[in-house]
Amino acid sequence: MATGCLPIERCCRSCAWTVRQRYGGKLEILVEHVTHSSNGIAVLDKDDKFIFYNRTFISLFGLEEHPVLGHSFNDLLLWMHAKGVGANTHGATTEEWLEFVHGQFRSVSFRHFEVDLVDGRWLLMTEQLNKSGEVVLVCNDITGSKETEQALRRAQKELERLALTDELTNVPNRRHFMQQLGNEHQRALRHRHPTSLAAIDLDHFKKINDLYGHASGRCFPNPVNQSA
């Protein structure tokens, strides 16, 4: 599919000539950059119909099989939802998806937001609303950064789990107990209700170690803890 027509080609001849005279080679450089940019770029008119897009925009949203120029933003949202391409709707119905998108679209003069795609990639998008009514969309693939961010979050959660877990018995340790005790105490104060604490001692635990060995003894508190 051919790339979208540039706005300058849609001007009248005299207007295009004036623009070229004023900006000369600088305009050609800008056109070249926008057309072949690794960032997806698209422009919608005041009626939310596409008047420009570049190849990257089409590729990112899986629109190779759908005409774009002159079609409305709504048309493309409906088509992408039906085909299962583009943005991940997370199981939302068509009506729910359209309501969500239109609740954000054109809401402010400039905003940026993240979009996860159905193929697992992530985009950082900016939406700029011009005074004359056009909307300029720019999207950048941030999949690598999101994967790093998610890996760091998983590592942080694992560190938190290790810090609150006894490594021998794999049950919550004293640090976890003290945190929970503080939380429950504060909850009792907020709601003004009594609370209680029960301490359970395992009698003759040494006999288990002597009879079955320390390896088995380490596993013994697990079912006791789960029952408690």
C-alpha positions as CSV (number, residue, x, y, z in Angstrom):
1,M,0.0,0.0,0.0
2,A,1.3,3.4,-0.9
3,T,2.1,5.8,1.9
4,G,-0.3,8.6,2.7
5,C,-0.3,11.8,0.7
6,L,1.5,14.7,2.4
7,P,-0.5,17.8,3.4
8,I,1.4,19.9,0.9
9,E,0.2,17.8,-2.0
10,R,-3.4,18.5,-1.0
11,C,-2.9,22.3,-1.2
12,C,-3.7,24.3,-4.2
13,R,-0.8,24.9,-6.6
14,S,-0.3,28.5,-5.5
15,C,-0.2,27.5,-1.8
16,A,2.3,24.7,-2.4
17,W,4.5,27.1,-4.4
18,T,4.4,29.7,-1.6
19,V,5.4,27.1,1.0
20,R,8.3,25.8,-1.1
21,Q,9.5,29.3,-1.8
22,R,9.4,30.2,1.9
23,Y,11.0,27.1,3.3
24,G,12.9,25.7,0.3
25,G,15.1,22.7,1.1
26,K,14.2,22.7,4.8
27,L,10.7,21.5,3.9
28,E,12.0,18.6,1.9
29,I,14.2,17.5,4.8
30,L,11.2,17.7,7.1
31,V,9.0,15.7,4.7
32,E,11.7,13.1,4.3
33,H,12.1,12.7,8.0
34,V,8.4,12.4,8.8
35,T,7.7,10.0,5.9
36,H,10.5,7.6,6.8
37,S,10.7,8.1,10.5
38,S,11.0,5.0,12.8
39,N,8.2,6.6,14.8
40,G,4.7,6.2,13.7
41,I,3.1,9.5,12.7
42,A,-0.5,10.2,11.6
43,V,-2.7,13.3,11.3
44,L,-6.5,13.6,11.5
45,D,-8.5,16.5,10.4
46,K,-11.1,18.3,12.5
47,D,-13.7,15.7,11.5
48,D,-11.4,12.9,12.7
49,K,-10.6,11.6,9.2
50,F,-7.0,10.6,8.4
51,I,-5.2,13.1,6.1
52,F,-1.7,11.7,6.6
53,Y,0.2,8.7,7.9
54,N,3.6,7.2,7.4
55,R,4.6,3.5,6.9
56,T,5.7,3.0,10.5
57,F,2.2,4.0,11.8
58,I,0.6,1.4,9.5
59,S,3.0,-1.3,10.5
60,L,2.7,-0.7,14.2
61,F,-1.1,-1.0,14.2
62,G,-1.4,-3.8,11.6
63,L,-3.3,-1.6,9.1
64,E,-1.6,-2.9,5.9
65,E,-4.9,-4.5,4.7
66,H,-7.1,-1.5,5.4
67,P,-7.3,1.8,3.6
68,V,-6.5,4.8,5.8
69,L,-6.7,8.1,4.0
70,G,-10.1,9.6,4.2
71,H,-11.3,7.0,6.7
72,S,-12.4,8.0,10.2
73,F,-10.7,7.3,13.4
74,N,-13.8,5.3,14.4
75,D,-13.6,3.2,11.3
76,L,-10.1,2.1,12.1
77,L,-10.9,1.4,15.7
78,L,-13.8,-0.8,14.7
79,W,-11.8,-2.7,12.1
80,M,-8.8,-3.3,14.4
81,H,-11.1,-4.6,17.2
82,A,-12.9,-6.9,14.7
83,K,-9.6,-8.2,13.3
84,G,-7.8,-8.5,16.6
85,V,-4.9,-6.3,15.6
86,G,-3.5,-3.0,17.0
87,A,-4.2,-2.1,20.6
88,N,-4.9,-4.7,23.2
89,T,-8.5,-4.2,24.4
90,H,-8.2,-6.8,27.2
91,G,-11.5,-8.5,26.4
92,A,-13.6,-5.3,26.2
93,T,-16.6,-5.3,24.0
94,T,-16.7,-3.0,21.0
95,E,-18.9,-0.5,22.8
96,E,-16.7,-0.6,25.9
97,W,-13.6,-0.1,23.9
98,L,-15.0,2.9,21.9
99,E,-16.3,4.5,25.1
100,F,-12.9,4.2,26.7
101,V,-11.0,5.6,23.7
102,H,-13.4,8.5,23.1
103,G,-13.4,9.3,26.8
104,Q,-9.7,10.2,26.4
105,F,-9.4,11.3,22.7
106,R,-9.3,15.1,22.2
107,S,-9.7,15.6,26.0
108,V,-6.7,17.9,26.3
109,S,-4.5,19.9,23.9
110,F,-1.5,17.5,24.6
111,R,-1.2,14.2,26.3
112,H,1.1,11.1,26.3
113,F,0.1,7.6,27.2
114,E,1.3,4.0,26.8
115,V,-0.5,1.4,24.7
116,D,0.1,-2.3,24.7
117,L,-0.5,-4.1,21.4
118,V,-2.0,-7.6,20.9
119,D,1.4,-8.9,19.6
120,G,3.1,-8.0,23.0
121,R,4.8,-4.8,22.0
122,W,4.4,-1.5,23.8
123,L,4.0,2.0,22.4
124,L,4.5,5.4,23.9
125,M,2.0,7.7,22.2
126,T,1.6,11.5,22.1
127,E,-1.6,13.2,21.0
128,Q,-1.5,16.9,20.1
129,L,-4.6,18.8,19.3
130,N,-4.0,21.8,17.1
131,K,-6.0,25.1,17.4
132,S,-7.4,24.5,13.9
133,G,-8.8,21.1,15.0
134,E,-6.3,18.6,13.6
135,V,-4.9,15.9,15.8
136,V,-1.3,14.8,15.4
137,L,-0.5,11.3,16.7
138,V,3.1,10.1,17.2
139,C,4.0,6.6,18.5
140,N,7.3,5.2,19.6
141,D,8.1,1.5,20.2
142,I,9.2,1.2,23.9
143,T,8.9,-2.6,24.1
144,G,12.5,-3.0,25.3
145,S,12.1,-0.4,28.0
146,K,8.8,-2.0,29.2
147,E,10.4,-5.4,29.3
148,T,13.2,-4.1,31.5
149,E,10.8,-2.3,33.7
150,Q,8.7,-5.4,34.2
151,A,11.8,-7.5,34.9
152,L,12.8,-5.0,37.6
153,R,9.4,-5.1,39.2
154,R,9.5,-8.9,39.3
155,A,12.9,-8.8,40.8
156,Q,11.7,-6.3,43.4
157,K,8.8,-8.5,44.3
158,E,11.0,-11.5,44.6
159,L,13.4,-9.6,46.9
160,E,10.5,-8.5,49.1
161,R,9.3,-12.1,49.3
162,L,12.8,-13.3,50.3
163,A,13.1,-10.6,52.9
164,L,9.9,-11.8,54.5
165,T,10.3,-15.5,54.2
166,D,12.3,-18.0,56.3
167,E,14.7,-19.7,53.9
168,L,14.7,-23.0,55.8
169,T,11.0,-23.5,56.3
170,N,9.7,-21.2,53.5
171,V,7.1,-19.7,55.9
172,P,6.8,-16.0,56.8
173,N,9.6,-14.9,59.1
174,R,9.8,-12.7,62.2
175,R,10.0,-9.5,60.0
176,H,6.8,-10.4,58.2
177,F,5.1,-11.3,61.6
178,M,6.0,-7.9,63.1
179,Q,4.8,-6.1,60.0
180,Q,1.4,-7.9,60.1
181,L,1.1,-7.4,63.8
182,G,1.6,-3.7,63.3
183,N,-1.0,-3.6,60.5
184,E,-3.6,-5.5,62.5
185,H,-3.0,-3.3,65.5
186,Q,-3.6,-0.1,63.4
187,R,-6.7,-1.7,61.9
188,A,-8.1,-2.5,65.3
189,L,-7.5,1.1,66.4
190,R,-9.2,2.5,63.2
191,H,-12.3,0.4,63.6
192,R,-12.3,0.4,67.4
193,H,-12.7,-3.3,67.8
194,P,-10.7,-5.8,70.0
195,T,-8.1,-8.1,68.6
196,S,-6.3,-11.1,69.9
197,L,-3.0,-12.9,69.4
198,A,-2.5,-16.7,69.8
199,A,0.9,-18.3,70.2
200,I,1.3,-21.9,69.3
201,D,4.3,-24.0,70.5
202,L,5.2,-27.3,68.8
203,D,6.0,-29.7,71.6
204,H,8.8,-32.3,71.3
205,F,9.9,-30.9,67.9
206,K,13.5,-32.1,68.7
207,K,12.3,-35.7,68.5
208,I,11.3,-35.2,64.9
209,N,14.8,-34.0,64.0
210,D,16.4,-36.9,65.9
211,L,14.1,-39.5,64.4
212,Y,13.8,-38.3,60.8
213,G,16.7,-35.9,60.4
214,H,17.0,-32.1,60.1
215,A,16.0,-32.1,56.4
216,S,12.6,-33.6,57.3
217,G,12.4,-31.4,60.4
218,R,12.7,-28.3,58.2
219,C,9.7,-29.4,56.1
220,F,7.5,-30.2,59.2
221,P,6.4,-26.6,60.0
222,N,4.9,-26.1,56.5
223,P,1.7,-28.2,56.9
224,V,1.4,-26.8,60.5
225,N,1.6,-23.3,59.2
226,Q,-0.9,-24.0,56.4
227,S,-3.3,-25.5,58.9
228,A,-3.0,-22.5,61.1
